[in-house]
């Protein structure tokens, strides 16, 4: 996959996407990709390796990773 300096890399598990997402919030990105990547709402987001809240506005070149808490396999209902 070819990347540019302005692309935002989104990672969840083994999935990685390089998309033009600058200017969007972490929450907005989660909403757009939750079904595509099967990202649970309780997943934590990091931006460039540091914890980020839902209102963080993504900049060109950022790397966003959504992670489940350690030891969580599924969601009990």
MMTF fields as JSON, N, C-alpha, C and O atoms, coordinates in Angstrom:
{
  "mmtfVersion": "1.0.0",
  "mmtfProducer": "UNKNOWN",
  "numBonds": 307,
  "numAtoms": 308,
  "numGroups": 77,
  "numChains": 1,
  "numModels": 1,
  "chainsPerModel": [1],
  "groupsPerChain": [77],
  "chainIdList": ["A"],
  "bondAtomList": [4, 2, 8, 6, 12, 10, 16, 14, 20, 18, 24, 22, 28, 26, 32, 30, 36, 34, 40, 38, 44, 42, 48, 46, 52, 50, 56, 54, 60, 58, 64, 62, 68, 66, 72, 70, 76, 74, 80, 78, 84, 82, 88, 86, 92, 90, 96, 94, 100, 98, 104, 102, 108, 106, 112, 110, 116, 114, 120, 118, 124, 122, 128, 126, 132, 130, 136, 134, 140, 138, 144, 142, 148, 146, 152, 150, 156, 154, 160, 158, 164, 162, 168, 166, 172, 170, 176, 174, 180, 178, 184, 182, 188, 186, 192, 190, 196, 194, 200, 198, 204, 202, 208, 206, 212, 210, 216, 214, 220, 218, 224, 222, 228, 226, 232, 230, 236, 234, 240, 238, 244, 242, 248, 246, 252, 250, 256, 254, 260, 258, 264, 262, 268, 266, 272, 270, 276, 274, 280, 278, 284, 282, 288, 286, 292, 290, 296, 294, 300, 298, 304, 302],
  "bondOrderList": [1, 1, 1, 1, 1, 1, 1, 1, 1, 1, 1, 1, 1, 1, 1, 1, 1, 1, 1, 1, 1, 1, 1, 1, 1, 1, 1, 1, 1, 1, 1, 1, 1, 1, 1, 1, 1, 1, 1, 1, 1, 1, 1, 1, 1, 1, 1, 1, 1, 1, 1, 1, 1, 1, 1, 1, 1, 1, 1, 1, 1, 1, 1, 1, 1, 1, 1, 1, 1, 1, 1, 1, 1, 1, 1, 1],
  "groupList": [{"groupName": "UNK", "atomNameList": ["N", "CA", "C", "O"], "elementList": ["N", "C", "C", "O"], "formalChargeList": [0, 0, 0, 0], "bondAtomList": [1, 0, 2, 1, 3, 2], "bondOrderList": [1, 1, 2], "singleLetterCode": "X", "chemCompType": "L-PEPTIDE LINKING"}],
  "groupTypeList": [0, 0, 0, 0, 0, 0, 0, 0, 0, 0, 0, 0, 0, 0, 0, 0, 0, 0, 0, 0, 0, 0, 0, 0, 0, 0, 0, 0, 0, 0, 0, 0, 0, 0, 0, 0, 0, 0, 0, 0, 0, 0, 0, 0, 0, 0, 0, 0, 0, 0, 0, 0, 0, 0, 0, 0, 0, 0, 0, 0, 0, 0, 0, 0, 0, 0, 0, 0, 0, 0, 0, 0, 0, 0, 0, 0, 0],
  "groupIdList": [1, 2, 3, 4, 5, 6, 7, 8, 9, 10, 11, 12, 13, 14, 15, 16, 17, 18, 19, 20, 21, 22, 23, 24, 25, 26, 27, 28, 29, 30, 31, 32, 33, 34, 35, 36, 37, 38, 39, 40, 41, 42, 43, 44, 45, 46, 47, 48, 49, 50, 51, 52, 53, 54, 55, 56, 57, 58, 59, 60, 61, 62, 63, 64, 65, 66, 67, 68, 69, 70, 71, 72, 73, 74, 75, 76, 77],
  "secStructList": [7, 7, 7, 7, 6, 6, 7, 3, 3, 3, 3, 3, 6, 6, 3, 3, 3, 3, 3, 7, 7, 6, 6, 7, 5, 2, 2, 2, 2, 2, 2, 2, 2, 2, 2, 2, 2, 6, 7, 7, 6, 6, 7, 3, 3, 3, 3, 6, 6, 3, 3, 7, 7, 6, 6, 7, 5, 7, 7, 6, 6, 7, 3, 3, 3, 3, 3, 7, 7, 6, 6, 7, 7, 1, 7, 7, 7],
  "xCoordList": [0.836, 0.0, 0.887, 1.785, 0.652, 1.449, 0.91, -0.302, 1.805, 1.385, 1.97, 2.949, 1.349, 1.871, 2.052, 1.589, 2.727, 2.94, 1.643, 1.574, 0.618, -0.641, -1.664, -2.687, -1.408, -2.348, -2.327, -1.299, -3.47, -3.597, -3.67, -4.491, -2.829, -2.852, -3.776, -3.624, -4.734, -5.656, -5.387, -5.374, -5.17, -4.841, -5.829, -6.133, -6.333, -7.105, -6.779, -7.118, -6.129, -5.711, -4.749, -3.746, -5.049, -4.175, -4.516, -3.832, -5.563, -6.012, -5.325, -5.209, -4.873, -4.265, -4.814, -4.859, -5.233, -5.712, -4.986, -4.751, -4.629, -4.066, -5.118, -5.427, -5.668, -6.782, -6.537, -5.722, -7.242, -7.175, -8.221, -9.387, -7.809, -8.736, -8.412, -9.063, -7.43, -7.049, -8.262, -9.047, -8.408, -9.53, -10.702, -11.616, -10.696, -11.773, -11.377, -10.191, -12.371, -12.09, -11.91, -12.316, -11.3, -11.155, -12.543, -12.728, -13.516, -14.883, -15.469, -16.105, -15.255, -15.767, -15.145, -15.82, -13.862, -13.172, -13.702, -13.939, -13.887, -14.443, -15.815, -16.097, -16.673, -18.021, -17.957, -18.733, -17.028, -16.912, -16.382, -16.732, -15.533, -14.858, -15.288, -14.787, -16.206, -16.572, -17.05, -16.671, -17.864, -18.359, -17.355, -17.25, -16.622, -15.625, -14.547, -14.172, -14.048, -12.964, -13.443, -12.646, -14.757, -15.339, -14.719, -14.334, -14.632, -14.02, -15.088, -16.077, -14.914, -15.902, -15.826, -14.764, -16.936, -16.969, -16.026, -15.486, -15.82, -14.958, -13.464, -12.621, -13.14, -11.731, -11.104, -11.724, -9.867, -9.116, -8.406, -7.979, -8.284, -7.592, -6.271, -6.19, -5.25, -3.987, -3.671, -4.01, -3.024, -2.572, -1.072, -0.587, -0.358, 1.114, 1.671, 2.682, 1.0, 1.472, 1.019, 1.29, 0.336, -0.13, -1.65, -2.333, -2.178, -3.631, -4.275, -3.743, -5.431, -6.151, -7.621, -8.171, -8.263, -9.699, -10.484, -9.918, -11.792, -12.662, -12.684, -13.004, -12.352, -12.43, -11.121, -11.051, -10.091, -8.813, -9.036, -9.648, -8.536, -8.654, -7.37, -6.269, -7.543, -6.428, -5.726, -6.36, -4.398, -3.559, -2.955, -2.874, -2.532, -1.902, -0.715, 0.106, -0.631, 0.483, 0.308, 1.16, -0.787, -1.016, -1.254, -1.71, -0.937, -1.231, -2.178, -1.841, -3.362, -4.37, -4.478, -4.605, -4.425, -4.597, -5.714, -5.717, -6.661, -7.731, -7.337, -6.925, -7.467, -7.052, -8.104, -8.703, -8.327, -9.152, -8.286, -7.063, -8.943, -8.207, -7.617, -8.211, -6.464, -5.784, -6.692, -7.364, -6.699, -7.463, -8.92, -9.661, -9.356, -10.757, -10.906, -10.323, -11.685, -11.879, -13.189, -13.26, -14.196, -15.496, -16.288, -15.826, -17.469, -18.297, -19.454, -20.282, -19.506, -20.604, -21.842, -21.763, -22.971, -24.239, -25.165, -26.284],
  "yCoordList": [-1.169, 0.0, 1.24, 1.352, 2.165, 3.372, 4.418, 4.613, 5.093, 6.11, 7.461, 7.548, 8.503, 9.845, 10.477, 9.941, 11.618, 12.315, 12.852, 13.126, 13.008, 13.573, 12.507, 12.831, 11.262, 10.19, 9.914, 10.061, 9.514, 9.093, 7.58, 6.995, 6.947, 5.484, 5.118, 5.622, 4.237, 3.746, 2.258, 1.501, 1.85, 0.459, -0.085, 0.564, -1.29, -2.035, -3.507, -4.081, -4.109, -5.509, -5.658, -4.949, -6.578, -6.81, -5.899, -5.926, -5.093, -4.22, -2.861, -2.251, -2.397, -1.075, -0.409, -1.011, 0.846, 1.627, 2.965, 3.548, 3.455, 4.794, 5.618, 5.366, 6.619, 7.4, 8.884, 9.265, 9.715, 11.159, 11.545, 11.753, 11.64, 11.888, 13.151, 13.422, 13.925, 15.141, 16.04, 16.233, 16.591, 17.468, 16.768, 17.425, 15.444, 14.674, 14.342, 14.273, 14.139, 13.749, 12.241, 11.501, 11.796, 10.356, 9.708, 8.627, 10.356, 9.812, 9.684, 8.681, 10.696, 10.661, 9.536, 8.886, 9.311, 8.227, 6.885, 5.979, 6.758, 5.504, 5.245, 4.128, 6.269, 6.101, 5.663, 4.813, 6.25, 5.925, 4.519, 3.88, 4.025, 2.741, 1.619, 0.501, 1.889, 0.872, -0.428, -1.507, -0.352, -1.567, -2.152, -3.371, -1.288, -1.75, -2.587, -3.654, -2.079, -2.767, -3.535, -4.178, -3.465, -4.15, -3.65, -4.441, -2.329, -1.713, -1.536, -0.842, -2.144, -1.973, -0.566, 0.057, -0.065, 1.283, 1.412, 2.492, 0.351, 0.432, 0.384, 0.435, 0.289, 0.294, 1.639, 2.689, 1.595, 2.816, 3.289, 2.482, 4.593, 5.151, 5.777, 6.461, 5.527, 6.231, 6.944, 6.466, 8.083, 8.824, 9.002, 9.605, 8.472, 8.516, 7.93, 8.403, 6.893, 6.171, 6.723, 6.107, 7.865, 8.471, 8.392, 8.504, 8.2, 8.141, 9.416, 10.514, 9.251, 10.386, 10.27, 9.17, 11.419, 11.373, 11.466, 11.691, 11.287, 11.252, 12.559, 12.558, 13.663, 14.972, 15.403, 16.479, 14.574, 14.914, 15.067, 14.207, 16.165, 16.413, 15.931, 16.377, 15.021, 14.369, 15.341, 16.129, 15.256, 16.062, 15.173, 13.957, 15.758, 14.961, 14.18, 14.72, 12.916, 12.067, 11.367, 10.566, 11.648, 10.968, 9.474, 9.037, 8.71, 7.273, 7.015, 7.271, 6.509, 6.221, 4.717, 3.986, 4.266, 2.832, 2.65, 3.27, 1.79, 1.419, 0.082, -0.836, -0.028, -1.239, -1.645, -0.8, -2.957, -3.496, -3.58, -3.698, -3.517, -3.7, -5.107, -6.035, -5.265, -6.562, -7.626, -7.393, -8.767, -9.904, -9.923, -10.811, -8.962, -8.902, -9.597, -9.167, -10.669, -11.408, -11.032, -10.944, -10.816, -10.492, -9.68, -9.407, -9.304, -8.482, -9.318, -9.799, -9.489, -10.252, -9.388, -8.206, -9.955, -9.205, -9.817, -9.336],
  "zCoordList": [0.0, 0.0, 0.0, 0.834, -0.913, -1.004, -0.038, 0.055, 0.683, 1.628, 1.24, 0.5, 1.756, 1.563, 2.929, 3.936, 2.961, 4.224, 4.803, 6.001, 3.985, 4.46, 4.85, 5.452, 4.521, 4.848, 6.343, 7.005, 6.858, 8.244, 8.248, 7.542, 9.029, 9.142, 10.294, 11.407, 10.021, 11.041, 11.207, 10.236, 12.463, 12.765, 13.773, 14.774, 13.504, 14.486, 14.275, 13.241, 15.244, 15.111, 13.95, 13.875, 13.042, 11.886, 10.715, 9.691, 10.852, 9.771, 9.82, 10.883, 8.664, 8.531, 7.286, 6.213, 7.438, 6.306, 6.294, 7.352, 5.122, 4.956, 4.227, 3.063, 4.938, 4.413, 4.639, 5.479, 3.892, 4.065, 5.115, 4.78, 6.377, 7.478, 8.266, 9.275, 7.837, 8.558, 8.734, 7.805, 9.944, 10.255, 10.901, 11.401, 10.901, 11.535, 12.973, 13.297, 13.827, 15.206, 15.294, 14.397, 16.381, 16.62, 16.646, 16.086, 17.289, 17.334, 15.93, 15.608, 15.102, 13.732, 12.924, 12.126, 13.133, 12.434, 12.92, 12.121, 14.235, 14.765, 14.152, 13.719, 14.111, 13.535, 12.076, 11.64, 11.325, 9.898, 9.669, 8.677, 10.583, 10.348, 11.29, 11.171, 12.224, 13.21, 12.568, 13.024, 11.533, 10.895, 9.915, 9.778, 9.238, 8.26, 8.941, 8.454, 10.091, 10.793, 12.024, 12.707, 12.309, 13.47, 14.78, 15.641, 14.911, 16.089, 17.171, 16.939, 18.343, 19.41, 20.007, 19.986, 20.534, 21.106, 22.296, 22.535, 23.032, 24.215, 23.87, 24.765, 22.599, 22.199, 22.551, 22.38, 23.043, 23.353, 22.095, 21.27, 21.956, 20.795, 21.231, 22.252, 20.437, 20.611, 19.303, 18.221, 19.42, 18.246, 18.39, 19.347, 17.431, 17.444, 18.738, 19.26, 19.253, 20.43, 21.763, 22.794, 21.789, 23.039, 23.118, 22.101, 24.318, 24.509, 23.967, 24.129, 23.32, 22.743, 23.087, 23.142, 23.321, 23.595, 22.288, 21.218, 22.402, 21.22, 20.438, 19.249, 21.08, 20.422, 19.76, 19.166, 19.859, 19.217, 17.713, 17.08, 17.146, 15.71, 15.035, 15.357, 14.103, 13.424, 12.478, 11.776, 12.484, 11.602, 10.521, 10.698, 9.407, 8.344, 8.894, 9.636, 8.529, 8.932, 10.266, 10.649, 10.996, 12.275, 12.074, 11.017, 13.103, 13.125, 14.286, 15.442, 13.973, 14.98, 15.129, 14.146, 16.374, 16.633, 17.647, 18.711, 17.3, 18.219, 18.834, 18.125, 20.18, 20.879, 21.886, 22.551, 21.996, 23.073, 24.322, 24.242, 25.477, 26.737, 26.747, 26.198, 27.362, 27.401, 28.004, 29.008, 27.39, 27.899, 27.491, 27.912, 26.68, 26.272, 24.929, 23.933, 24.902, 23.642, 22.974, 21.748, 23.747, 23.188, 24.187, 25.295, 23.789, 24.662, 25.185, 24.411, 26.5, 27.111, 27.162, 27.496, 26.84, 26.872, 27.857, 28.035]
}
